[in-house]
């Protein structure tokens, strides 16, 4: 029934919530937060996984600030943010419309 369909559509989200705890932060984010040792550990792990040498040099971020939620709506991201929002809303209506009208779809 519809409960199973809702559960199946929620499984990818639940799986991502679980797997998210096993993923490393990005080296860029860690460098911005002044956690350069952790950033180097992540870079070394990435290089090991990809079988390449760790690049020489030091980590730094010049003139970078931490982003805010309002930044995704500012230029040059406005168009992409609007498109993603429209796609999300359309997909949401399609999935829930399909689930709620499942009984009608079987009669067609």
C-alpha positions as CSV (number, residue, x, y, z in Angstrom):
1,X,0.0,0.0,0.0
2,X,0.9,3.6,0.3
3,X,2.8,3.2,3.5
4,X,5.3,0.9,1.9
5,X,5.8,3.4,-0.9
6,X,6.4,6.2,1.6
7,X,8.9,4.0,3.4
8,X,10.7,3.2,0.1
9,X,11.0,6.8,-0.8
10,X,12.4,7.6,2.6
11,X,15.0,4.9,2.6
12,X,17.6,6.8,0.5
13,X,17.4,9.7,3.0
14,X,17.8,7.5,6.0
15,X,20.7,5.7,4.3
16,X,22.4,9.1,3.6
17,X,21.9,10.2,7.2
18,X,23.7,7.1,8.4
19,X,26.5,7.2,5.9
20,X,27.0,10.9,6.4
21,X,28.7,10.2,9.8
22,X,31.4,8.1,8.1
23,X,32.3,10.7,5.5
24,X,35.2,13.1,5.9
25,X,34.8,16.9,5.8
26,X,36.3,18.6,2.8
27,X,39.9,19.8,3.2
28,X,38.8,23.2,2.1
29,X,36.2,23.5,4.8
30,X,38.7,22.2,7.4
31,X,41.3,24.7,6.3
32,X,38.8,27.6,6.5
33,X,38.0,26.4,10.1
34,X,41.7,26.4,10.8
35,X,41.9,22.7,11.3
36,X,44.9,22.1,8.9
37,X,46.1,18.9,10.6
38,X,42.7,17.2,10.0
39,X,42.7,18.7,6.4
40,X,46.1,17.1,5.7
41,X,44.8,13.7,7.1
42,X,41.9,13.9,4.6
43,X,44.1,14.8,1.7
44,X,46.5,12.0,2.5
45,X,43.6,9.6,2.7
46,X,42.3,10.8,-0.7
47,X,45.7,10.5,-2.3
48,X,46.1,7.0,-0.9
49,X,42.7,5.9,-2.2
50,X,43.5,7.3,-5.6
51,X,47.1,6.0,-5.6
52,X,48.8,9.3,-6.2
53,X,51.5,11.2,-4.2
54,X,50.5,13.8,-1.7
55,X,51.2,17.2,-3.2
56,X,54.0,19.2,-1.6
57,X,53.3,22.6,-0.1
58,X,51.2,24.1,2.7
59,X,47.5,24.5,3.1
60,X,46.1,28.0,3.1
61,X,42.9,29.9,2.2
62,X,43.4,33.4,1.1
63,X,40.5,35.9,1.7
64,X,37.8,33.2,2.1
65,X,34.9,33.6,4.4
66,X,32.5,31.0,5.6
67,X,29.3,31.0,3.5
68,X,25.9,31.9,4.8
69,X,22.5,30.6,3.8
70,X,21.6,33.9,2.0
71,X,24.7,33.5,-0.2
72,X,23.0,30.7,-2.3
73,X,20.4,33.3,-3.4
74,X,23.0,36.0,-4.2
75,X,24.6,36.5,-7.6
76,X,25.9,34.4,-9.4
77,X,24.0,31.5,-7.7
78,X,20.4,33.0,-8.1
79,X,19.5,31.2,-11.3
80,X,20.8,27.8,-10.2
81,X,19.1,28.1,-6.8
82,X,15.7,28.9,-8.4
83,X,16.1,26.0,-10.8
84,X,16.9,23.6,-8.0
85,X,14.0,24.8,-5.9
86,X,11.5,24.4,-8.8
87,X,12.8,20.9,-9.5
88,X,12.5,20.0,-5.9
89,X,8.9,21.2,-5.7
90,X,7.9,19.5,-8.9
91,X,9.4,16.2,-7.8
92,X,7.7,16.5,-4.4
93,X,4.3,17.0,-6.0
94,X,5.0,14.1,-8.5
95,X,6.0,11.6,-5.8
96,X,3.2,12.5,-3.4
97,X,0.6,12.7,-6.2
98,X,1.7,9.3,-7.4
99,X,1.5,7.8,-3.9
100,X,-1.9,9.3,-3.1
101,X,-3.4,8.4,-6.4
102,X,-2.0,4.8,-6.5
103,X,-5.4,3.3,-6.2
104,X,-6.6,5.2,-9.3
105,X,-3.5,4.2,-11.4
106,X,-4.3,0.5,-11.0
107,X,-7.7,1.0,-12.7
108,X,-6.4,2.7,-15.8
